[in-house]
Amino acid sequence: MLKTLRLIQSDLQAKAQWSYEDGGWRNQLRALAADGSAAMVVYRAMQAARRHHLPAIEMLMNKVNSALCGCIIGRGAEFGPRFVLIHSSGVVINGRVRGGSGVHIEHQVTIGAEKRQTPVLGNDLFIGAGAKIVGPVTISDNARIGANAVVTRDVMANVTVVGVPAKPIALRKTAVNAPENG
């Protein structure tokens, strides 16, 4: 339970930093009421139920996220601390997806399987609205996926990709802990 509460707190702190440029406790409370935050908390509850071998609660949390938050995160999906759903509407994540810490996801994003093979996401990523990441690809640390990009190939660290299919447009000179807003 304590691990789950720490993860929720790290997620809310990261969302507050993203949304209000300050991760302090007051802004964490503001972030808790923001779009997408309920889906983040329900996802963490689902993740905890899985860790404690409570499949009925895990399934219930999965359905709550879908019905009330408009977000489908498959049972079994794993993300590290600082997981941020900027907006949860229309987000679909396959249950076999593995993500690092500091993953920021906009609305209408799909992270899915192709022939039962799923993406692996690194740390400190930004995935723009409407982006699709499909199949056995690796998104390396500090990458940015542009809005509506379709990623079917690996993305190197510190690279921004855009388009259909996604292609690199920029190499970021320095890594950052949280993606730039925008």
N, C-alpha and C positions, 0 to 999 in steps of 0.2 A: 504494500500500500504506500509506504514511504517513497519507494522508487517512482511509483506512478505520480504522486504529488510533486516530486522534484521535476519530473519530465514535463508535467503540465505547467509548472512555474517557469521552467526554461522556455517553453513554447510561448507563453504569454509575455515573458520578458522580451523575447525576440520579436514578437508581433508589436509590442509597444515601441520598441526601438525603431522598427520599420515604419510604423504608422505615425508616431509622434516624435521621433528622433530622440527619445529618452525612455530607457527601460525601467525607470523607477516604479515603485509599487503603486503610486496613484495612476500612472499611465497603464500599468498592468491591469488595474481594475477597469479602466476605460477600454482596454483591448478585449477584456473578457466579454464586454457587451457588443463588440464589433462583429460585423459579418464574418463568418468563417470560424470564429472562435468556438462556438458550440460544437461544430464538427470536429475540431481539434481535440476537445475534451472528451467527446464520445469515442473518438478513435483511440485515445489513450486508455479509456476504460475497457474498450474491446481488447486492446493489446494486453492489459493486465489480466483480463479474464482468460485469455489464451495462455499466458504465462503460468496461471494458477490452475490450469486444466478445468475450466468451468465453461464447457462448450455451449450450454444453454444461454448463459449471460453473454458470451461472445457473440452468438447469433443474434440475440436481442439488441445488443449495441450496434451491430452491423445494420439491422433493420431500422433502428432509430435514426442512424446517420442518413440512411437512404430516404426515409419517409419525412423526417422533420428538417433535415439540413440540406437536402438535395445533393448529397455527396455519397459516392460509393467507393469505399476503401475496403478491398477484399480482406477477409479474415486471413491472417498470416503475413500481411504486409508489415514490414519493419522499417521504421525511421528512427534515427537517433534524436538527441535533444535539439531544441530550437527548430522544430518542425512547424512551419507557418502556412496555413491556408489563408491567403490574403482575402480571397472570396471563395466560398465553397461550392457555389452553384455550378452544377454540371461536371464536377471533378469526378473522374473514374480512374481508380488505381487497382491494378490486378493484385491479388493476394500473394503472389510470389515475388513482388517487387521488393528490393532492398535499397534503402537510402541512408546516407550518412547524416551528419548533423548540419543544421543550418540550411535545410531545403525550404525554399519559398516558392509557393505555387499559386498562380492566379486562377481565375474561373475558367470553366470549360476545357480544362486540361485532361488529356487521356494518357495514362502510362500503362501500356498493355502488352500482352503476350502475342507472340507469333509462333505457332507450332510449339506451344508450351514453354517457350523461352522468353524470359522477361528482362527488362533493363535493370542495370545496377547503377545507382546514382551516388556520386561522391558527396563531398562536403561543400557547404557554402555555395549553393546553386540558386539561380533564379530561373523559373520556368514561366514564360509569358502566357497571357490569355489565349486560349484556343490551341495551344501547342499539343502536338501528338508525339509521343516517344514510344516506339513499338519494336518489339523483338529483342534479340540478344545483344543489346548495345550497352556500352559503358559511357556514362557521362562523368568526366573527370572533375576534380575539385575546381571551384571558382568559375565554372562555366556559366554562361547565360544562354538561354534558349529563347529566341524572339517569339513574339506573338504570332500565332498561327503556323509556326514552323512545324515541319514533319521530319522527325529525326529517325533515320533507319540505319545510321552508321555511328561509330564511336565519335565522341566529342572530346578533344584534348583539353587539358587543364588551361584555365585562364582564357578560353576562347569564347567568343560570341558567335552563335550560328542563327541564320534566318533563312526563310524560304521553303519551297517545296520542290525537291527535297532540300533539307537544311544544308547550308554551306557556310563555312567560316567567313566572317566579314571583318573581324577584329581580334587581335591578341591583346589582352589587357596586360599592361606592364607590371602592375603590382597586384598581388592577391589582396582581397578584402574579406573581413569577417562577415559582413552583411552586404547583400547586393544593393546597388544604388536604387533609389525609388524611381520608378518610371518604367 
